[in-house]
């Protein structure tokens, strides 16, 4: 694999998956929260982390094309740190699902989202480990089969997709060790 092939793959993935990634903002009274999400259905369903929308019933989502709109929190599971949002914005482009069980350690993966509110961000790395257990994830999730990657993930990436080389969602970016990226992240 040449560097130009890797560069081309990253460019194509950003174009392919980027329209399915949203920025998520919340107002909790004591301040604003932010994270990312991924459109999974053209009818307006968005997956994010529970900890991104903890304590709120609605959020604002911003699409990659700049449109903003309200999204209702219609499903939440604190124990696995996943939430489902629903927006009425139209002309949505859902992401494709992949199968994380088919991944092998060492494969390249890409993380998309809005780290520190910087929308349309994409990073890549390798799948460092599978079925990583004992991770102190946000809200002390009981789900303990994380994918470990060295793709740069920071606060604000939470809820965004981790994708394989085909641009298919194989994980939801959930946790890091420390306050910012230190070479280890979990999806």
Backbone as CSV, one residue per row, in Angstrom:
resi,resn,N_x,N_y,N_z,CA_x,CA_y,CA_z,C_x,C_y,C_z
1,UNK,0.849,-1.181,0.000,0.000,0.000,0.000,0.894,1.242,0.000
2,UNK,0.695,2.120,-0.952,1.506,3.332,-1.022,0.854,4.450,-0.217
3,UNK,1.638,5.466,0.106,1.095,6.610,0.833,0.008,7.311,0.030
4,UNK,0.164,7.366,-1.286,-0.862,8.018,-2.093,-2.163,7.217,-2.080
5,UNK,-2.075,5.890,-1.984,-3.284,5.069,-1.889,-3.987,5.298,-0.550
6,UNK,-3.200,5.397,0.518,-3.782,5.677,1.836,-4.440,7.055,1.828
7,UNK,-3.765,8.036,1.258,-4.312,9.391,1.171,-5.604,9.395,0.363
8,UNK,-5.615,8.695,-0.748,-6.802,8.629,-1.594,-7.949,7.939,-0.865
9,UNK,-7.635,6.859,-0.128,-8.665,6.152,0.631,-9.291,7.071,1.685
10,UNK,-8.460,7.830,2.384,-8.976,8.745,3.408,-9.851,9.828,2.786
11,UNK,-9.439,10.347,1.654,-10.219,11.377,0.955,-11.575,10.820,0.530
12,UNK,-11.569,9.627,-0.055,-12.821,9.015,-0.506,-13.744,8.680,0.663
13,UNK,-13.163,8.198,1.778,-13.976,7.890,2.953,-14.610,9.149,3.529
14,UNK,-13.852,10.244,3.582,-14.399,11.503,4.082,-15.579,11.945,3.226
15,UNK,-15.464,11.792,1.917,-16.551,12.179,1.018,-17.746,11.247,1.131
16,UNK,-17.483,9.963,1.334,-18.534,8.952,1.374,-19.292,8.953,2.694
17,UNK,-18.557,9.006,3.811,-19.177,8.897,5.135,-19.518,10.264,5.716
18,UNK,-18.768,11.284,5.368,-18.959,12.619,5.945,-20.393,13.124,5.962
19,UNK,-21.160,12.963,4.876,-22.545,13.455,4.879,-23.453,12.754,5.888
20,UNK,-23.017,11.620,6.433,-23.821,10.882,7.406,-23.483,11.249,8.849
21,UNK,-22.487,12.095,9.053,-22.023,12.447,10.392,-22.585,13.804,10.788
22,UNK,-23.079,13.900,12.024,-23.664,15.146,12.517,-22.942,15.607,13.776
23,UNK,-22.994,16.905,14.000,-22.558,17.502,15.260,-23.786,17.579,16.150
24,UNK,-23.633,17.228,17.418,-24.743,17.233,18.373,-24.420,18.230,19.475
25,UNK,-25.345,19.170,19.718,-25.175,20.157,20.795,-26.361,20.075,21.747
26,UNK,-26.071,20.213,23.033,-27.122,20.164,24.041,-26.998,21.352,24.991
27,UNK,-28.107,21.722,25.589,-28.133,22.727,26.648,-28.615,22.052,27.920
28,UNK,-27.762,22.043,28.921,-28.099,21.367,30.173,-28.361,22.361,31.310
29,UNK,-28.491,23.653,31.040,-28.706,24.623,32.101,-27.413,25.159,32.628
30,UNK,-26.486,24.274,32.975,-25.183,24.703,33.505,-24.150,24.854,32.403
31,UNK,-24.584,24.766,31.179,-23.639,24.916,30.077,-24.023,24.035,28.909
32,UNK,-23.304,24.196,27.835,-23.583,23.420,26.640,-22.722,22.174,26.600
33,UNK,-23.293,21.143,25.994,-22.542,19.932,25.743,-22.450,19.733,24.247
34,UNK,-21.504,18.919,23.834,-21.384,18.650,22.413,-20.825,17.261,22.185
35,UNK,-21.109,16.759,21.021,-20.621,15.450,20.622,-20.902,15.257,19.151
36,UNK,-20.954,14.033,18.746,-21.176,13.677,17.357,-22.260,12.614,17.282
37,UNK,-22.711,12.345,16.080,-23.677,11.292,15.853,-23.564,10.831,14.418
38,UNK,-24.256,9.742,14.113,-24.232,9.211,12.756,-25.657,8.871,12.328
39,UNK,-26.031,9.358,11.154,-27.353,9.103,10.600,-27.399,7.645,10.160
40,UNK,-28.401,6.914,10.645,-28.488,5.492,10.317,-29.738,5.155,9.508
41,UNK,-30.593,6.156,9.258,-31.821,5.919,8.509,-32.251,7.232,7.862
42,UNK,-32.707,7.161,6.618,-33.107,8.366,5.886,-34.311,9.052,6.515
43,UNK,-35.038,8.352,7.395,-36.185,8.960,8.077,-35.781,9.851,9.237
44,UNK,-34.496,9.973,9.517,-34.042,10.918,10.533,-33.509,10.315,11.813
45,UNK,-33.245,9.020,11.831,-32.718,8.388,13.046,-31.204,8.524,13.095
46,UNK,-30.717,8.919,14.272,-29.307,9.195,14.490,-28.855,8.443,15.737
47,UNK,-27.719,7.770,15.646,-27.123,7.099,16.805,-26.043,8.006,17.378
48,UNK,-26.000,8.083,18.713,-24.939,8.798,19.414,-24.682,8.072,20.722
49,UNK,-23.824,8.626,21.562,-23.612,8.071,22.899,-24.645,8.636,23.866
50,UNK,-25.025,7.824,24.827,-25.919,8.292,25.886,-25.302,9.473,26.621
51,UNK,-23.998,9.397,26.904,-23.395,10.476,27.697,-23.375,11.812,26.955
52,UNK,-23.552,11.798,25.627,-23.630,13.048,24.863,-24.943,13.771,25.142
53,UNK,-26.031,13.006,25.332,-27.363,13.610,25.511,-27.924,13.353,26.908
54,UNK,-27.061,12.990,27.831,-27.480,12.739,29.207,-28.193,13.963,29.789
55,UNK,-29.372,13.755,30.356,-30.086,14.818,31.056,-30.903,15.744,30.175
56,UNK,-31.010,15.468,28.872,-31.810,16.320,27.989,-32.769,15.461,27.179
57,UNK,-33.855,16.092,26.724,-34.825,15.395,25.874,-34.707,15.794,24.417
58,UNK,-34.039,16.919,24.163,-33.830,17.365,22.785,-32.396,17.859,22.635
59,UNK,-31.936,17.853,21.415,-30.605,18.362,21.091,-30.697,19.078,19.765
60,UNK,-29.667,19.854,19.457,-29.567,20.444,18.132,-28.534,19.655,17.349
61,UNK,-28.898,19.295,16.119,-27.943,18.618,15.255,-27.608,19.523,14.086
62,UNK,-26.355,19.463,13.681,-25.930,20.180,12.493,-25.390,19.161,11.507
63,UNK,-25.964,19.189,10.302,-25.554,18.274,9.251,-24.275,18.765,8.589
64,UNK,-23.658,17.902,7.811,-22.409,18.267,7.141,-22.601,19.383,6.125
65,UNK,-23.855,19.546,5.632,-24.113,20.625,4.674,-24.450,21.949,5.346
66,UNK,-24.374,21.979,6.683,-24.589,23.210,7.433,-25.983,23.381,7.994
67,UNK,-26.939,22.585,7.525,-28.299,22.721,8.053,-28.342,22.308,9.520
68,UNK,-29.171,23.039,10.278,-29.355,22.751,11.701,-30.824,22.462,11.971
69,UNK,-31.060,21.674,12.986,-32.428,21.394,13.375,-32.471,20.683,14.712
70,UNK,-33.668,20.607,15.261,-33.863,19.930,16.536,-33.904,18.425,16.321
71,UNK,-33.493,17.710,17.350,-33.599,16.250,17.353,-34.096,15.826,18.723
72,UNK,-35.101,14.974,18.741,-35.623,14.440,19.995,-34.835,13.203,20.385
73,UNK,-34.605,13.051,21.681,-33.982,11.829,22.186,-35.117,10.820,22.361
74,UNK,-35.151,9.817,21.490,-36.275,8.870,21.517,-35.900,7.510,22.101
75,UNK,-34.640,7.288,22.321,-34.196,6.042,22.933,-32.887,6.270,23.638
76,UNK,-32.741,5.645,24.778,-31.495,5.809,25.528,-31.237,4.573,26.375
77,UNK,-29.984,4.219,26.442,-29.561,3.096,27.272,-28.246,3.477,27.938
78,UNK,-28.356,3.883,29.193,-27.181,4.340,29.926,-26.173,3.210,30.129
79,UNK,-26.656,1.980,30.240,-25.770,0.867,30.552,-24.842,0.501,29.399
80,UNK,-25.279,0.762,28.177,-24.398,0.504,27.032,-23.949,1.798,26.364
81,UNK,-24.345,2.940,26.961,-23.914,4.274,26.508,-24.285,4.544,25.049
82,UNK,-25.537,4.240,24.704,-26.048,4.490,23.358,-27.377,5.227,23.465
83,UNK,-27.609,6.175,22.548,-28.885,6.877,22.478,-29.289,6.993,21.010
84,UNK,-30.604,7.090,20.796,-31.154,7.265,19.454,-31.857,8.611,19.414
85,UNK,-31.518,9.424,18.415,-32.160,10.710,18.197,-33.026,10.613,16.947
86,UNK,-34.002,11.521,16.864,-34.848,11.596,15.664,-34.973,13.054,15.282
87,UNK,-34.608,13.365,14.039,-34.759,14.713,13.518,-35.751,14.708,12.372
88,UNK,-36.375,15.850,12.155,-37.316,15.991,11.037,-36.644,16.600,9.809
89,UNK,-35.356,16.886,9.893,-34.651,17.382,8.719,-34.738,16.334,7.607
90,UNK,-34.852,16.795,6.373,-34.996,15.873,5.255,-33.735,15.723,4.434
91,UNK,-33.838,14.926,3.384,-32.724,14.671,2.462,-31.477,14.202,3.194
92,UNK,-31.663,13.223,4.064,-30.554,12.702,4.856,-29.876,11.535,4.152
93,UNK,-28.606,11.378,4.433,-27.818,10.299,3.835,-27.362,9.366,4.954
94,UNK,-27.990,8.182,5.065,-27.597,7.265,6.137,-26.270,6.565,5.839
95,UNK,-25.560,6.253,6.895,-24.317,5.492,6.774,-24.652,4.019,6.570
96,UNK,-23.688,3.302,6.030,-23.839,1.855,5.870,-23.260,1.152,7.091
97,UNK,-23.892,0.047,7.478,-23.405,-0.749,8.601,-22.427,-1.798,8.123
98,UNK,-21.406,-2.028,8.911,-20.461,-3.107,8.674,-20.554,-4.111,9.811
99,UNK,-19.627,-5.032,9.857,-19.626,-6.087,10.870,-18.278,-6.079,11.580
100,UNK,-18.283,-5.605,12.820,-17.018,-5.509,13.560,-16.426,-6.885,13.839
101,UNK,-17.248,-7.932,13.841,-16.724,-9.284,14.054,-15.809,-9.715,12.907
102,UNK,-15.985,-9.103,11.745,-15.175,-9.473,10.578,-13.827,-8.766,10.554
103,UNK,-13.631,-7.785,11.440,-12.364,-7.044,11.475,-11.252,-7.876,12.090
104,UNK,-10.056,-7.646,11.613,-8.871,-8.271,12.200,-7.984,-7.184,12.795
105,UNK,-7.345,-7.496,13.898,-6.411,-6.559,14.513,-5.346,-6.188,13.482
106,UNK,-5.068,-4.899,13.377,-4.097,-4.390,12.423,-4.735,-3.733,11.213
107,UNK,-6.044,-3.958,11.014,-6.724,-3.308,9.888,-6.847,-1.815,10.137
108,UNK,-6.871,-1.069,9.047,-7.020,0.378,9.148,-8.472,0.735,9.427
109,UNK,-8.659,1.752,10.281,-9.990,2.264,10.615,-9.933,3.785,10.626
110,UNK,-11.085,4.415,10.422,-11.195,5.869,10.399,-12.245,6.303,11.399
111,UNK,-11.972,7.386,12.135,-12.918,7.959,13.099,-13.369,9.318,12.579
112,UNK,-14.683,9.526,12.560,-15.244,10.798,12.101,-16.037,11.435,13.229
113,UNK,-16.096,12.763,13.215,-16.861,13.468,14.224,-16.439,14.911,14.367
114,UNK,-16.706,15.450,15.557,-16.464,16.869,15.834,-15.627,17.044,17.096
115,UNK,-14.349,16.642,17.076,-13.531,16.823,18.278,-13.393,18.296,18.631
116,UNK,-13.643,18.606,19.913,-13.593,19.983,20.390,-14.486,20.905,19.562
117,UNK,-15.555,20.353,18.968,-16.480,21.147,18.158,-16.001,21.412,16.746
118,UNK,-14.868,20.838,16.356,-14.319,21.042,15.012,-14.973,20.039,14.067
119,UNK,-16.034,20.494,13.411,-16.842,19.605,12.596,-16.096,19.098,11.372
120,UNK,-16.615,17.998,10.844,-16.094,17.365,9.623,-14.650,16.907,9.785
121,UNK,-14.309,16.415,10.967,-12.965,15.919,11.213,-12.900,14.417,10.946
122,UNK,-11.790,13.971,10.388,-11.563,12.553,10.147,-10.126,12.236,10.519
123,UNK,-9.927,11.124,11.222,-8.595,10.643,11.567,-8.550,9.157,11.247
124,UNK,-7.353,8.608,11.152,-7.277,7.176,10.914,-6.164,6.551,11.731
125,UNK,-6.270,5.248,11.855,-5.261,4.479,12.562,-5.505,3.011,12.276
126,UNK,-5.078,2.186,13.194,-5.316,0.755,13.039,-6.167,0.249,14.186
127,UNK,-6.802,-0.877,13.955,-7.498,-1.559,15.028,-6.435,-2.214,15.897
128,UNK,-6.285,-1.708,17.108,-5.210,-2.151,17.984,-5.560,-3.424,18.752
129,UNK,-6.850,-3.591,19.082,-7.298,-4.773,19.827,-8.810,-4.875,19.709
130,UNK,-9.311,-6.087,19.923,-10.754,-6.324,19.941,-11.139,-6.884,21.312
131,UNK,-12.423,-6.755,21.625,-12.968,-7.308,22.868,-12.215,-6.814,24.091
132,UNK,-11.815,-5.544,24.055,-11.091,-4.954,25.181,-12.072,-4.767,26.329
133,UNK,-11.741,-5.325,27.469,-12.627,-5.264,28.635,-11.972,-4.474,29.763
134,UNK,-12.798,-4.079,30.742,-12.286,-3.379,31.910,-11.988,-1.917,31.668
135,UNK,-12.602,-1.344,30.626,-12.380,0.059,30.301,-13.311,0.909,31.156
136,UNK,-12.776,1.942,31.773,-13.592,2.864,32.557,-14.193,3.887,31.608
137,UNK,-15.282,3.493,30.936,-15.903,4.359,29.947,-16.859,5.338,30.613
138,UNK,-17.308,6.359,29.884,-18.248,7.315,30.460,-19.481,6.622,31.022
139,UNK,-19.974,7.099,32.126,-21.180,6.572,32.772,-21.016,5.124,33.219
140,UNK,-19.779,4.630,33.286,-19.500,3.263,33.728,-20.341,2.230,33.000
141,UNK,-20.297,2.281,31.702,-21.033,1.364,30.849,-20.724,-0.082,31.197
142,UNK,-21.752,-0.940,31.132,-21.521,-2.362,31.371,-21.049,-3.060,30.110
143,UNK,-21.185,-2.361,28.966,-20.746,-2.972,27.718,-19.238,-3.044,27.727
144,UNK,-18.683,-4.219,27.638,-17.242,-4.366,27.786,-16.621,-5.176,26.659
145,UNK,-16.957,-4.850,25.447,-16.318,-5.474,24.291,-15.920,-4.370,23.325
146,UNK,-15.021,-3.523,23.795,-14.623,-2.369,23.004,-13.613,-2.749,21.932
147,UNK,-13.658,-1.992,20.841,-12.602,-2.011,19.846,-11.596,-0.955,20.264
148,UNK,-10.339,-1.321,20.366,-9.297,-0.342,20.697,-8.607,0.076,19.413
149,UNK,-8.406,1.377,19.264,-7.752,1.906,18.067,-6.792,3.016,18.450
150,UNK,-5.858,3.308,17.560,-4.987,4.456,17.794,-5.394,5.648,16.943
151,UNK,-6.594,5.583,16.322,-7.114,6.755,15.609,-7.340,7.870,16.632
152,UNK,-6.979,9.089,16.283,-7.115,10.211,17.208,-8.587,10.500,17.478
153,UNK,-8.991,10.338,18.738,-10.350,10.630,19.197,-10.218,11.537,20.408
154,UNK,-10.998,12.615,20.428,-10.936,13.593,21.507,-12.339,13.938,21.962
155,UNK,-12.495,14.704,23.060,-13.829,15.129,23.464,-14.549,15.803,22.298
156,UNK,-15.784,15.411,22.068,-16.554,15.899,20.926,-16.671,14.850,19.835
157,UNK,-15.739,13.886,19.809,-15.836,12.755,18.879,-16.873,11.740,19.350
158,UNK,-17.214,11.775,20.633,-18.148,10.792,21.181,-19.435,10.735,20.373
159,UNK,-19.839,9.536,20.023,-21.071,9.337,19.269,-20.864,9.250,17.776
160,UNK,-19.687,9.644,17.306,-19.403,9.570,15.879,-19.002,8.158,15.472
161,UNK,-18.980,7.891,14.179,-18.696,6.533,13.729,-17.209,6.217,13.604
162,UNK,-16.897,4.963,13.850,-15.628,4.371,13.472,-15.949,3.500,12.269
163,UNK,-15.225,3.684,11.170,-15.565,2.977,9.939,-14.390,2.151,9.422
164,UNK,-14.729,1.138,8.636,-13.719,0.290,8.016,-13.330,0.858,6.654
165,UNK,-12.507,0.127,5.927,-11.993,0.615,4.647,-13.069,0.733,3.580
166,UNK,-14.224,0.119,3.814,-15.350,0.248,2.887,-16.272,1.402,3.268
167,UNK,-15.927,2.127,4.347,-16.752,3.231,4.803,-17.968,2.787,5.584
168,UNK,-17.953,1.557,6.082,-19.076,1.020,6.847,-18.842,1.226,8.335
169,UNK,-19.904,1.559,9.063,-19.813,1.786,10.501,-19.565,0.454,11.197
170,UNK,-18.465,0.391,11.951,-18.157,-0.817,12.708,-18.025,-0.524,14.208
171,UNK,-18.236,0.737,14.605,-18.198,1.101,16.011,-18.650,2.538,16.200
172,UNK,-18.983,2.873,17.437,-19.339,4.242,17.821,-18.270,4.720,18.792
173,UNK,-17.592,5.813,18.439,-16.511,6.342,19.279,-17.071,6.712,20.647
174,UNK,-16.471,6.155,21.694,-17.079,6.243,23.020,-16.160,6.792,24.098
175,UNK,-14.910,6.359,24.133,-14.086,6.672,25.302,-12.623,6.851,24.919
176,UNK,-11.933,7.585,25.764,-10.481,7.733,25.657,-9.911,7.562,27.059
177,UNK,-8.617,7.401,27.132,-7.944,7.382,28.425,-7.318,8.755,28.620
178,UNK,-7.669,9.415,29.712,-7.159,10.758,29.966,-8.102,11.822,29.433
179,UNK,-7.681,13.075,29.544,-8.530,14.205,29.156,-8.529,14.467,27.663
180,UNK,-7.512,13.994,26.981,-7.435,14.162,25.522,-6.675,12.967,24.959
181,UNK,-6.625,12.905,23.653,-6.049,11.755,22.957,-4.610,11.491,23.370
182,UNK,-4.335,10.242,23.708,-2.995,9.845,24.076,-2.563,8.585,23.330
183,UNK,-3.188,8.348,22.188,-2.810,7.207,21.370,-3.687,5.991,21.569
184,UNK,-4.692,6.105,22.460,-5.593,4.987,22.715,-7.012,5.521,22.771
185,UNK,-7.916,4.902,22.009,-9.325,5.270,22.057,-10.158,4.010,21.890
186,UNK,-11.452,4.118,22.265,-12.315,2.935,22.283,-13.636,3.223,21.602
187,UNK,-14.131,2.256,20.833,-15.393,2.379,20.114,-16.250,1.155,20.359
